[in-house]
Amino acid sequence: MGLTIDMFADSYGIHTAATVLIAYIRPSILSLVSIKGGEDLEEISIKQLKFGRFFTYSSILCLIHHFTLFYLEAFRLNEFVDTFGRAFFSTLISLSLVLLIESIGTNPSKR
């Protein structure tokens, strides 16, 4: 997915790098928030992890992804506060959209 975004946005691989980092650390984060350790979870949802664990899982991965993406884009520390703010607010917006889409996608009658 990151490679596709990079090809169309002409962004020199920063989306790919952030996405590969998330893929690399995802099993560790999943075993951290999952009761079972995350080995047998194929699909992650609020129904499987419950809201608190799903929120923690999504928050950590969104934060890491956005901080990696924005700091690779800026690639200098003299704009640290501006980049930090952009990454943080982008994470909040992305996380709210993830939670909205996930809550719309779950069937309340099967809970």
C-alpha positions as a Markdown table, in Angstrom:
| # | Residue | x | y | z |
|---|---|---|---|---|
| 1 | Met | 0.0 | 0.0 | 0.0 |
| 2 | Gly | 2.8 | 2.4 | 0.9 |
| 3 | Leu | 4.5 | 1.7 | -2.4 |
| 4 | Thr | 1.4 | 2.5 | -4.3 |
| 5 | Ile | 1.0 | 5.8 | -2.5 |
| 6 | Asp | 4.6 | 6.6 | -3.2 |
| 7 | Met | 4.2 | 5.9 | -6.9 |
| 8 | Phe | 1.2 | 8.2 | -7.4 |
| 9 | Ala | 2.4 | 10.9 | -4.9 |
| 10 | Asp | 6.0 | 10.9 | -6.1 |
| 11 | Ser | 7.2 | 10.8 | -2.5 |
| 12 | Tyr | 10.5 | 8.9 | -2.8 |
| 13 | Gly | 9.6 | 5.9 | -0.5 |
| 14 | Ile | 8.6 | 7.6 | 2.7 |
| 15 | His | 5.1 | 5.9 | 2.8 |
| 16 | Thr | 6.7 | 2.6 | 2.0 |
| 17 | Ala | 9.2 | 3.0 | 4.8 |
| 18 | Ala | 6.5 | 3.9 | 7.3 |
| 19 | Thr | 4.3 | 1.0 | 6.2 |
| 20 | Val | 7.1 | -1.5 | 6.3 |
| 21 | Leu | 8.0 | -0.4 | 9.9 |
| 22 | Ile | 4.4 | -0.9 | 10.9 |
| 23 | Ala | 4.4 | -4.4 | 9.4 |
| 24 | Tyr | 7.6 | -5.2 | 11.2 |
| 25 | Ile | 6.4 | -4.1 | 14.7 |
| 26 | Arg | 2.8 | -5.1 | 14.3 |
| 27 | Pro | 3.2 | -8.7 | 15.8 |
| 28 | Ser | 4.9 | -7.2 | 18.9 |
| 29 | Ile | 2.2 | -4.6 | 19.5 |
| 30 | Leu | -0.5 | -7.2 | 18.9 |
| 31 | Ser | 1.0 | -9.6 | 21.4 |
| 32 | Leu | 1.3 | -6.7 | 23.9 |
| 33 | Val | -2.5 | -5.8 | 23.7 |
| 34 | Ser | -4.0 | -9.3 | 23.0 |
| 35 | Ile | -5.0 | -11.7 | 25.7 |
| 36 | Lys | -4.0 | -14.7 | 23.6 |
| 37 | Gly | -0.7 | -13.3 | 22.5 |
| 38 | Gly | -1.9 | -12.5 | 19.0 |
| 39 | Glu | -0.7 | -15.6 | 17.3 |
| 40 | Asp | -4.0 | -16.8 | 16.0 |
| 41 | Leu | -5.7 | -13.5 | 15.3 |
| 42 | Glu | -6.2 | -13.1 | 11.5 |
| 43 | Glu | -8.5 | -10.2 | 11.5 |
| 44 | Ile | -8.3 | -7.4 | 14.1 |
| 45 | Ser | -11.6 | -5.8 | 15.2 |
| 46 | Ile | -13.2 | -4.2 | 18.2 |
| 47 | Lys | -15.3 | -7.3 | 18.6 |
| 48 | Gln | -12.2 | -9.5 | 19.0 |
| 49 | Leu | -10.0 | -7.2 | 21.1 |
| 50 | Lys | -12.7 | -5.2 | 22.9 |
| 51 | Phe | -12.7 | -1.4 | 22.7 |
| 52 | Gly | -9.9 | -0.6 | 25.1 |
| 53 | Arg | -7.4 | -3.0 | 23.6 |
| 54 | Phe | -8.4 | -2.1 | 20.0 |
| 55 | Phe | -8.0 | 1.6 | 20.8 |
| 56 | Thr | -4.5 | 1.0 | 22.3 |
| 57 | Tyr | -3.4 | -1.2 | 19.3 |
| 58 | Ser | -4.7 | 1.4 | 16.8 |
| 59 | Ser | -3.2 | 4.3 | 18.7 |
| 60 | Ile | 0.2 | 2.9 | 18.9 |
| 61 | Leu | 0.4 | 1.9 | 15.3 |
| 62 | Cys | -1.0 | 5.2 | 14.0 |
| 63 | Leu | 1.4 | 7.2 | 16.2 |
| 64 | Ile | 4.4 | 5.3 | 15.0 |
| 65 | His | 3.3 | 5.4 | 11.4 |
| 66 | His | 2.6 | 9.2 | 11.4 |
| 67 | Phe | 5.7 | 10.1 | 13.3 |
| 68 | Thr | 7.9 | 8.0 | 11.0 |
| 69 | Leu | 6.2 | 9.5 | 7.9 |
| 70 | Phe | 6.4 | 13.1 | 8.9 |
| 71 | Tyr | 9.9 | 13.0 | 10.3 |
| 72 | Leu | 11.1 | 11.3 | 7.1 |
| 73 | Glu | 9.4 | 13.9 | 5.1 |
| 74 | Ala | 10.9 | 16.8 | 7.1 |
| 75 | Phe | 14.3 | 15.1 | 7.6 |
| 76 | Arg | 15.6 | 17.7 | 9.9 |
| 77 | Leu | 15.3 | 18.4 | 13.6 |
| 78 | Asn | 15.1 | 22.2 | 13.5 |
| 79 | Glu | 11.4 | 21.9 | 12.8 |
| 80 | Phe | 10.9 | 19.3 | 15.5 |
| 81 | Val | 7.9 | 21.0 | 17.2 |
| 82 | Asp | 6.0 | 21.7 | 14.0 |
| 83 | Thr | 6.6 | 18.2 | 12.7 |
| 84 | Phe | 5.5 | 16.7 | 16.1 |
| 85 | Gly | 2.3 | 18.8 | 16.0 |
| 86 | Arg | 1.5 | 17.7 | 12.5 |
| 87 | Ala | 2.1 | 14.1 | 13.3 |
| 88 | Phe | 0.1 | 14.2 | 16.5 |
| 89 | Phe | -3.0 | 15.9 | 15.0 |
| 90 | Ser | -2.8 | 13.7 | 11.9 |
| 91 | Thr | -2.8 | 10.7 | 14.3 |
| 92 | Leu | -5.9 | 12.0 | 16.1 |
| 93 | Ile | -7.8 | 12.5 | 12.9 |
| 94 | Ser | -6.8 | 9.1 | 11.5 |
| 95 | Leu | -7.6 | 7.3 | 14.7 |
| 96 | Ser | -11.1 | 8.9 | 14.9 |
| 97 | Leu | -11.7 | 7.8 | 11.3 |
| 98 | Val | -10.4 | 4.3 | 12.1 |
| 99 | Leu | -12.8 | 4.0 | 15.1 |
| 100 | Leu | -15.7 | 5.4 | 13.1 |
| 101 | Ile | -15.2 | 3.0 | 10.2 |
| 102 | Glu | -14.7 | 0.1 | 12.6 |
| 103 | Ser | -17.8 | 0.9 | 14.6 |
| 104 | Ile | -19.9 | 1.2 | 11.4 |
| 105 | Gly | -18.5 | -2.1 | 10.1 |
| 106 | Thr | -19.4 | -4.1 | 13.2 |
| 107 | Asn | -22.8 | -5.7 | 13.5 |
| 108 | Pro | -24.4 | -4.8 | 16.9 |
| 109 | Ser | -26.7 | -7.8 | 16.8 |
| 110 | Lys | -23.8 | -10.2 | 16.9 |
| 111 | Arg | -22.0 | -8.6 | 20.0 |
